[in-house]
């Protein structure tokens, strides 16, 4: 870099002078809605803080501080940095063959950085449930002026509704993550433009230094900022690659809904920033604000926690459909057949007496099975997991209880009933028995009697079980498209 031409780069809060192999960053003497650098003493202190914070993750880039002296008097300070090649920005490498490998390297570096930070436990502080609720509501309040002139009202109202439902129903999840030590003083502003892919590994620059309140957060919220940016630059596949490897390197576990929720929040902040720039006369920011707003809605749709009832008479393919949905959407599966055996102290493939009201199929035992299914579903939903219950749901009582759980836990309810004629169902049950032991004890004759005794389920989407399994899944996926 010693022969690179001199350059000057300005942001809204700083000026960077680049000469040779060095870069010198000088904070502007300005006051904005989120910082105050007008006073020289305060500005120099802010410079020292920014230097110290960034050395945590890129010590060989942030080399030191330089005094700015006029007439023998110290008037300012600059951060002295190693100048890095623009062509090696992560944002410039999206179309290169090495981009996937660089994403993995970045995931490893961020995970290592997070691992070296101390957990922060501050009641009702930043990164806690109370702090996160405050962040969302504050941003919604600040954005209201742009709804209508820039942002679509219907879309924004849906965003507010879905974010509020997630927060209202997932307090236990946020509290547990804070107790687990996952709230830390993180980077706070991970962007592909500020990551340089060098031979010795990625160098990550320019953390959010001006506000500890905005910087302290769940580690997942930190990587979510970069996931959002990669999604914007390279698409959802690259974003998933980054997040998957971050989770592997950090050994951090979370429901997929929480990752989407944090990406949605980061997109919300970018929406607000773009709206503010548009209000200042930047026409290009109007389109940017709307694209980010669409991203908020998309990720909140994916973050929405769901309770999916997959019911139907025996032999109608409900277990196949339930398993396929869980595999496709990474949802949790609860099976009535398996739970019934667990509660009876039997192995899942161990045979038991089967009848309309006999043995472990007595009405009282069946009621207990459905109650336990819904209890376990409630616990999973509170932790941010979408749940599929594979059970016959022959009676209105269990369906009504499921609706109550979904309403109380702020989960979206999806009701599916697999339907097939008696002959096809009997053939499937016989074929299943021929393949060997399985959790179900139902025989073809009992299946006919159970099907005849079912209550009507008018609120469910009817799924034609005479079609191949992939067609059943496609039918349901099409139905879910409005909420996924």
Legacy VTK file of the C-alpha trace (Angstrom):
# vtk DataFile Version 3.0
C-alpha trace
ASCII
DATASET POLYDATA
POINTS 484 float
0.000 0.000 0.000
3.031 2.349 0.221
2.533 3.488 -3.400
-1.250 3.898 -3.268
-2.419 7.433 -4.040
-3.621 9.632 -1.216
-7.372 9.676 -0.609
-9.913 11.396 1.579
-13.111 9.587 2.557
-15.915 11.278 4.445
-18.789 9.809 6.394
-21.494 11.763 8.197
-19.454 11.677 11.439
-15.780 11.410 10.429
-13.097 12.123 7.838
-10.441 9.558 6.952
-7.176 10.671 5.342
-5.239 7.912 3.580
-1.621 8.245 2.584
0.819 5.443 1.842
0.139 2.466 4.079
-1.600 4.512 6.788
-5.085 5.894 7.357
-5.878 8.675 9.837
-9.404 8.991 11.157
-10.612 12.323 12.540
-14.042 12.695 14.142
-16.033 15.681 12.936
-16.896 18.427 15.461
-20.640 17.949 15.015
-23.773 17.256 17.016
-26.446 14.888 15.739
-29.469 13.198 17.217
-27.310 10.319 18.457
-23.916 11.860 19.337
-22.269 15.101 20.423
-18.685 15.690 19.267
-18.794 19.478 19.231
-16.622 19.929 22.317
-12.946 19.150 21.664
-12.365 17.434 25.001
-15.395 15.203 24.578
-14.425 14.481 20.979
-10.905 13.432 21.943
-12.305 11.176 24.641
-14.660 9.626 22.085
-11.667 9.049 19.798
-9.837 7.202 22.571
-12.908 5.053 23.279
-13.345 4.189 19.606
-9.689 3.215 19.315
-9.829 0.967 22.383
-13.066 -0.716 21.328
-11.853 -1.498 17.819
-8.548 -2.904 19.022
-10.548 -5.698 20.643
-11.184 -7.247 17.235
-8.536 -5.737 14.915
-5.450 -4.816 16.993
-3.063 -4.958 14.023
-5.189 -2.428 12.113
-5.769 0.100 14.897
-2.176 1.109 15.527
-2.380 4.102 17.855
-3.495 7.683 18.430
-1.941 10.825 16.975
-2.182 14.246 18.570
-3.324 17.202 16.516
-1.418 20.221 17.797
-1.908 23.850 16.823
0.343 26.549 18.241
1.675 24.123 20.810
-1.856 23.298 22.017
-3.526 19.888 21.770
-6.743 20.488 19.833
-7.741 17.031 18.632
-6.759 13.388 18.221
-6.737 11.048 15.246
-6.876 7.272 15.107
-3.875 5.894 13.220
-4.788 2.815 11.217
-3.203 0.382 8.832
-4.522 1.151 5.368
-6.310 -1.819 3.847
-6.904 -2.596 0.148
-10.365 -1.535 -1.014
-10.559 -4.459 -3.433
-10.470 -6.851 -0.451
-13.642 -5.511 1.137
-16.104 -8.342 1.704
-18.722 -6.293 -0.130
-16.500 -6.195 -3.216
-16.006 -9.956 -3.280
-19.640 -11.080 -3.582
-19.233 -12.344 -7.141
-15.838 -13.962 -6.615
-15.229 -17.698 -6.295
-13.666 -17.215 -2.879
-16.686 -15.401 -1.405
-18.190 -18.488 0.343
-14.850 -19.326 1.976
-14.442 -15.732 3.090
-17.927 -15.788 4.640
-16.945 -18.859 6.635
-13.729 -17.158 7.766
-15.715 -14.112 8.877
-18.140 -16.339 10.802
-15.179 -17.923 12.595
-13.654 -14.530 13.424
-16.886 -13.055 14.794
-17.527 -16.194 16.860
-14.026 -15.961 18.347
-14.525 -12.273 19.111
-17.820 -12.942 20.878
-16.287 -15.812 22.860
-13.699 -13.439 24.327
-16.268 -10.970 25.666
-17.631 -10.995 29.194
-21.359 -11.569 29.750
-23.302 -8.504 30.891
-26.113 -8.794 33.418
-27.891 -5.498 33.929
-31.556 -5.734 34.997
-33.742 -4.071 32.356
-30.578 -2.906 30.567
-29.652 -3.067 26.886
-29.977 -6.514 25.360
-32.477 -7.656 27.981
-36.135 -8.272 27.217
-37.074 -4.834 28.561
-34.344 -3.169 26.513
-35.308 -4.983 23.318
-38.976 -4.022 23.702
-37.909 -0.406 24.215
-35.706 -0.523 21.085
-38.556 -1.739 18.871
-41.118 0.682 20.236
-38.750 3.638 20.018
-38.001 2.878 16.380
-41.683 2.466 15.582
-42.410 5.854 17.183
-39.631 7.547 15.221
-40.745 5.966 11.938
-44.424 6.849 12.181
-43.865 10.170 10.393
-42.634 8.279 7.315
-45.563 5.848 7.083
-47.669 7.044 4.176
-45.198 9.487 2.560
-42.520 6.773 2.133
-43.624 3.468 3.658
-46.774 1.473 2.964
-49.291 1.718 5.822
-50.702 -1.838 5.546
-47.254 -3.378 5.436
-46.061 -1.307 8.375
-49.100 -2.187 10.473
-48.415 -5.866 9.818
-44.799 -5.374 10.882
-45.874 -3.738 14.145
-48.399 -6.503 14.801
-45.988 -9.381 14.154
-43.124 -7.835 16.114
-45.428 -7.140 19.051
-46.775 -10.698 18.999
-43.254 -12.133 19.012
-42.209 -9.954 21.943
-45.416 -10.583 23.879
-45.072 -14.340 23.561
-41.319 -14.878 23.807
-40.246 -13.104 27.015
-39.055 -16.406 28.482
-36.685 -16.891 25.542
-35.074 -13.457 25.895
-34.731 -13.799 29.664
-33.091 -17.211 29.306
-30.528 -15.933 26.797
-29.555 -13.086 29.092
-29.223 -15.547 32.001
-27.100 -17.799 29.782
-24.597 -14.951 29.359
-25.281 -14.211 25.699
-25.706 -10.445 26.167
-22.291 -8.816 25.704
-20.595 -5.596 24.614
-20.388 -6.580 20.946
-19.387 -4.849 17.698
-22.808 -3.357 17.016
-22.365 -2.376 13.365
-21.146 -5.373 11.367
-21.263 -4.423 7.689
-19.634 -6.037 4.673
-18.080 -2.698 3.673
-16.064 -2.662 6.907
-14.683 -6.207 6.633
-11.458 -6.792 4.718
-10.484 -10.282 3.574
-6.704 -10.574 3.903
-4.276 -13.478 3.675
-4.040 -13.681 7.457
-7.796 -13.738 7.904
-10.562 -11.127 7.939
-10.097 -7.772 9.609
-13.285 -6.255 10.998
-13.355 -2.495 11.483
-15.494 0.374 12.719
-17.549 -0.882 15.637
-20.435 1.193 16.974
-18.362 3.246 19.390
-20.545 6.247 20.179
-23.235 4.434 22.197
-22.794 1.593 24.650
-26.600 1.455 24.883
-26.821 0.509 21.201
-23.747 -1.720 21.244
-24.611 -4.024 24.162
-26.810 -6.798 22.812
-27.306 -10.501 22.348
-24.453 -11.979 20.291
-27.052 -13.302 17.848
-28.318 -9.769 17.274
-24.743 -8.750 16.455
-24.141 -11.355 13.746
-27.710 -10.689 12.532
-26.571 -7.238 11.387
-24.086 -8.835 8.995
-26.568 -11.545 8.005
-28.927 -8.745 6.962
-26.220 -7.044 4.925
-25.143 -10.272 3.218
-28.774 -11.071 2.419
-29.017 -7.652 0.743
-25.771 -8.075 -1.203
-25.683 -11.784 -2.030
-29.100 -13.250 -1.263
-30.595 -15.509 1.407
-28.428 -18.525 0.573
-25.235 -16.659 1.435
-26.891 -15.232 4.556
-27.819 -18.733 5.720
-24.268 -19.943 5.069
-22.850 -17.184 7.269
-25.291 -17.816 10.109
-24.939 -21.601 9.967
-21.164 -21.435 10.300
-21.331 -18.772 12.992
-23.564 -21.103 15.007
-21.156 -23.995 14.432
-18.074 -22.014 15.491
-19.740 -20.332 18.481
-21.691 -23.396 19.686
-24.555 -20.947 20.201
-28.028 -22.430 19.926
-31.196 -20.580 19.051
-34.564 -21.192 17.414
-34.563 -20.043 13.805
-37.366 -17.628 14.660
-35.022 -15.617 16.888
-32.435 -15.160 14.147
-35.124 -13.882 11.783
-36.437 -11.591 14.518
-33.028 -9.982 15.054
-32.426 -9.622 11.303
-35.820 -7.931 11.091
-34.793 -5.459 13.784
-31.532 -4.628 12.034
-33.500 -4.088 8.819
-35.925 -1.850 10.708
-33.069 0.379 11.844
-31.745 0.611 8.281
-35.259 1.476 7.128
-35.409 4.347 9.599
-31.962 5.639 8.623
-32.903 5.563 4.932
-36.147 7.409 5.699
-34.223 10.119 7.535
-31.886 10.542 4.564
-34.855 10.641 2.189
-36.421 13.382 4.319
-33.183 15.344 3.896
-33.560 15.222 0.109
-31.727 12.024 -0.872
-34.089 10.543 -3.478
-32.220 7.247 -3.761
-32.910 6.586 -0.082
-36.656 6.315 -0.754
-36.205 3.081 -2.682
-33.644 1.843 -0.167
-36.042 2.490 2.714
-38.795 0.519 0.976
-36.488 -2.405 0.218
-35.367 -2.577 3.839
-38.998 -2.276 4.954
-39.875 -5.270 2.769
-37.003 -7.170 4.374
-38.368 -6.382 7.854
-41.735 -7.855 6.900
-40.184 -10.901 5.227
-38.086 -11.815 8.254
-40.925 -11.197 10.692
-43.086 -13.547 8.629
-40.353 -16.159 9.016
-39.939 -15.333 12.705
-43.637 -15.855 13.419
-44.035 -18.778 15.804
-46.662 -21.267 14.678
-48.682 -24.104 16.166
-49.532 -26.536 13.366
-52.152 -29.221 13.932
-51.818 -32.092 11.450
-54.825 -34.312 12.029
-56.972 -36.843 10.291
-58.130 -40.425 10.621
-55.518 -43.220 10.814
-53.915 -44.092 7.492
-54.505 -40.702 5.885
-50.815 -39.761 5.771
-50.765 -37.220 8.583
-47.474 -38.509 10.013
-45.813 -38.290 6.600
-47.087 -34.750 6.136
-46.082 -33.671 9.658
-42.548 -35.027 9.269
-42.172 -33.420 5.839
-43.268 -30.008 7.153
-40.805 -30.200 10.042
-37.990 -31.108 7.682
-38.876 -28.348 5.236
-39.320 -25.526 7.761
-37.117 -26.684 10.657
-40.095 -26.960 13.020
-40.370 -29.178 16.108
-42.479 -32.339 15.934
-44.697 -33.810 18.647
-46.307 -37.206 17.925
-49.349 -38.471 19.802
-48.480 -42.106 19.025
-45.010 -41.786 20.530
-46.144 -39.698 23.504
-48.942 -42.177 24.270
-46.390 -44.990 24.502
-44.061 -42.836 26.612
-46.858 -42.073 29.077
-47.735 -45.770 29.271
-44.119 -46.744 29.912
-43.890 -48.654 26.619
-41.343 -48.565 23.831
-42.430 -46.660 20.730
-42.753 -49.856 18.687
-44.073 -52.016 21.508
-47.614 -53.276 20.855
-50.534 -52.360 23.088
-54.203 -53.243 23.139
-56.024 -51.044 20.617
-59.718 -50.266 20.670
-62.129 -47.381 20.618
-61.988 -47.250 24.405
-59.582 -49.901 25.601
-56.205 -49.925 27.367
-54.066 -46.906 26.623
-56.744 -45.811 24.157
-59.358 -45.253 26.859
-60.928 -41.813 26.618
-59.410 -40.636 29.915
-55.916 -41.660 28.806
-56.419 -40.085 25.392
-57.488 -36.835 27.052
-54.315 -36.920 29.140
-52.232 -37.484 25.986
-53.682 -34.419 24.253
-53.264 -32.332 27.394
-49.599 -33.327 27.559
-49.084 -32.654 23.847
-50.374 -29.120 24.310
-48.370 -28.590 27.489
-45.157 -29.529 25.690
-46.135 -27.432 22.676
-46.684 -24.435 24.951
-43.181 -24.757 26.407
-41.574 -24.999 22.961
-43.561 -22.049 21.631
-42.441 -19.882 24.545
-38.861 -20.678 23.579
-39.451 -19.501 20.023
-40.007 -22.895 18.386
-42.779 -23.521 15.879
-44.464 -26.820 16.679
-46.202 -29.449 14.539
-48.501 -31.819 16.433
-49.076 -35.118 14.644
-52.319 -36.434 16.147
-55.764 -37.441 14.950
-57.575 -34.551 16.665
-60.924 -36.359 16.326
-62.722 -34.218 18.905
-63.514 -30.532 19.138
-62.233 -30.347 22.712
-58.566 -30.891 21.792
-58.839 -28.488 18.851
-60.342 -25.786 21.048
-57.620 -26.257 23.654
-55.000 -25.940 20.890
-56.596 -22.716 19.706
-56.459 -21.391 23.264
-52.743 -22.254 23.563
-51.973 -20.499 20.276
-53.905 -17.391 21.332
-52.379 -17.243 24.808
-48.816 -17.758 23.560
-49.149 -15.374 20.592
-48.556 -18.151 18.052
-50.149 -18.418 14.643
-52.458 -21.445 14.451
-52.530 -23.615 11.322
-55.064 -26.446 11.162
-54.657 -29.237 8.591
-56.827 -32.318 8.163
-55.618 -35.157 5.954
-58.456 -36.947 4.198
-58.573 -40.239 2.295
-61.237 -42.833 1.570
-61.508 -45.829 3.878
-60.080 -48.332 1.390
-56.905 -46.297 0.777
-56.457 -45.724 4.506
-56.848 -49.452 5.199
-54.283 -50.321 2.507
-51.783 -47.863 4.000
-52.253 -49.236 7.512
-51.739 -52.773 6.258
-48.632 -51.762 4.329
-47.262 -49.958 7.369
-47.769 -53.049 9.546
-46.038 -55.198 6.927
-42.932 -53.000 7.110
-42.446 -53.908 10.775
-43.152 -52.502 14.252
-44.215 -48.837 14.469
-45.690 -46.545 17.130
-49.290 -46.948 15.923
-51.406 -49.898 17.110
-54.329 -49.129 14.797
-55.559 -51.860 12.436
-57.748 -51.325 9.317
-61.018 -52.210 11.039
-60.357 -49.896 13.965
-59.331 -47.143 11.524
-62.740 -47.334 9.841
-64.535 -47.059 13.181
-62.334 -44.145 14.304
-62.916 -42.285 11.018
-66.686 -42.691 11.384
-66.585 -41.332 14.941
-64.743 -38.087 14.097
-66.271 -34.674 14.727
-66.499 -32.315 11.751
-63.395 -30.083 11.410
-64.601 -27.205 9.287
-61.836 -24.758 10.254
-59.047 -27.011 8.938
-57.521 -26.960 5.479
-58.467 -30.275 3.855
-55.440 -32.074 2.424
-56.124 -34.774 -0.154
-54.154 -37.752 1.135
-54.726 -39.765 -2.037
-52.024 -37.705 -3.747
-48.274 -38.468 -3.441
-46.598 -37.103 -0.277
-44.722 -34.419 -2.224
-48.027 -33.122 -3.602
-49.503 -32.983 -0.100
-46.542 -30.944 1.097
-46.780 -28.652 -1.936
-50.486 -28.073 -1.255
-49.776 -27.077 2.329
-46.711 -25.008 1.372
-48.856 -23.054 -1.054
-51.387 -22.466 1.706
-48.636 -21.284 4.040
-47.038 -18.975 1.476
-48.971 -16.000 2.816
-47.472 -16.498 6.259
-43.939 -17.675 5.520
LINES 1 485
484 0 1 2 3 4 5 6 7 8 9 10 11 12 13 14 15 16 17 18 19 20 21 22 23 24 25 26 27 28 29 30 31 32 33 34 35 36 37 38 39 40 41 42 43 44 45 46 47 48 49 50 51 52 53 54 55 56 57 58 59 60 61 62 63 64 65 66 67 68 69 70 71 72 73 74 75 76 77 78 79 80 81 82 83 84 85 86 87 88 89 90 91 92 93 94 95 96 97 98 99 100 101 102 103 104 105 106 107 108 109 110 111 112 113 114 115 116 117 118 119 120 121 122 123 124 125 126 127 128 129 130 131 132 133 134 135 136 137 138 139 140 141 142 143 144 145 146 147 148 149 150 151 152 153 154 155 156 157 158 159 160 161 162 163 164 165 166 167 168 169 170 171 172 173 174 175 176 177 178 179 180 181 182 183 184 185 186 187 188 189 190 191 192 193 194 195 196 197 198 199 200 201 202 203 204 205 206 207 208 209 210 211 212 213 214 215 216 217 218 219 220 221 222 223 224 225 226 227 228 229 230 231 232 233 234 235 236 237 238 239 240 241 242 243 244 245 246 247 248 249 250 251 252 253 254 255 256 257 258 259 260 261 262 263 264 265 266 267 268 269 270 271 272 273 274 275 276 277 278 279 280 281 282 283 284 285 286 287 288 289 290 291 292 293 294 295 296 297 298 299 300 301 302 303 304 305 306 307 308 309 310 311 312 313 314 315 316 317 318 319 320 321 322 323 324 325 326 327 328 329 330 331 332 333 334 335 336 337 338 339 340 341 342 343 344 345 346 347 348 349 350 351 352 353 354 355 356 357 358 359 360 361 362 363 364 365 366 367 368 369 370 371 372 373 374 375 376 377 378 379 380 381 382 383 384 385 386 387 388 389 390 391 392 393 394 395 396 397 398 399 400 401 402 403 404 405 406 407 408 409 410 411 412 413 414 415 416 417 418 419 420 421 422 423 424 425 426 427 428 429 430 431 432 433 434 435 436 437 438 439 440 441 442 443 444 445 446 447 448 449 450 451 452 453 454 455 456 457 458 459 460 461 462 463 464 465 466 467 468 469 470 471 472 473 474 475 476 477 478 479 480 481 482 483
